[in-house]
Amino acid sequence: MANVSEFGITRSLIHAFDPHGKHYTPTIKPTTGFSASADAERLHRAMKGPGTDETAIINILARRTNYERQELCRSYKSLYKHDLKDDLKSETSGDFRKVLCQLVVDTPYMLAKSLYYAMKGLGTNDRVLIEIFTTLWNDETRAVADAYKQVLKDKGIEESERSLVTDMKKEISGDYEYALLCLVQADRDEIPVLQLKAIPEKGINSIINHELAEADAKDLYASGVGRVGTSEKRITRVICNRTPYQLYLTSEIYFKMYGKTLLEHIESETSGDYRKLLVAILRYAIDRPGLIAEWLHDSMAGLGTKDYALMRLLITRSEIDLQDIMNPYESIYGKSLLNAVIDDTSGDYRRTLCVLLGE
């Protein structure tokens, strides 16, 4: 299983800044004076005897970071010889139970399980694949791939040759497969941790390369609009390997050089799920809050709610940039994200999601 603390630290750094170097704002932050054992004792009291104190459960689990929740789970197991997840399942029900179970598993496992169900049975939920892999970086992707093996084991699948990659190859094909597997190989450009930490002091220019961005802009133009036919592999190698900060700069230079946005050209030169993936990667670099606002809206649009998508997005973004997603959501859809969640959910499930939103 992946090392949760490393996963959390990696996410907080590579995803921490917008294209101009401004720090994104999470709704859930590390707890001052956090004590895993004290939280474990409070949770045990909340579920002991007749009745359940749902408010106590929500105020602990929905206000802790993923790393803190994993420490809490370990402490609970040590103190009471029970898995916290099992006790929560026995004391709760419905969507409230589901969101609590999502909160107490580590992030790589939660994402790996989402991928497993996205590829299970007839057809593939490509939206889940795109949403997850667009938002991961190398260490995170490797952690999810490792967790996927544990998911298979937990499902009673003992085929040693099966892995995230082998399962994906059965479900996808063509340029879309090539691009997704480029991401899964976890060999995208890296930014040294010390350079990421220095962004507030040295600015975003300290981690981007103008010459490379200009070369990439020319290469992307030559791979598509500037030639007969499109060289998808050349396009993929640039878009699926550069950091979000580098892609943003490339997009800016591309517009200055050719008078049209890189996003417009990608949309006109590609198609299908391959286009959706490339567009998502570019939008994650150019307008991440707007992209995730759209994903959240889609999880609640139409008849019924795609609850697992809504949970996954709110849980994972709460520690990174959920506060920054709220403004574009309201400006695009004419309703606050909080009110949208309130209108689409109910009961203790609703209360849990509202806490993740910072209420």
Secondary structure, 3 states (H helix, E strand, C coil): CCCHHHHHHHHHHHCCECCCCCECCCCCCCCCCCCHHHHHHHHHHHHCCCCCCHHHHHHHHCCCCHHHHHHHHHHHHHHHCCCHHHHHHHHCCHHHHHHHHHHHCCHHHHHHHHHHHHHCCCCCCHHHHHHHHHCCCHHHHHHHHHHHHHHHHHCCCCCCCCCHHHHHHHHCCHHHHHHHHHHHCCCCCCCCHHHHHCHHHHCHHHHCCHHHHHHHHHHHHHHCCCCCCCCHHHHHHHHCCCCHHHHHHHHHHHHHHHCCCHHHHHHHHCCHHHHHHHHHHHHHHHCHHHHHHHHHHHHHCCCCCCHHHHHHHHHHHCCCCHHHHHHHHHHHHCCCHHHHHHHHCCHHHHHHHHHHCCC
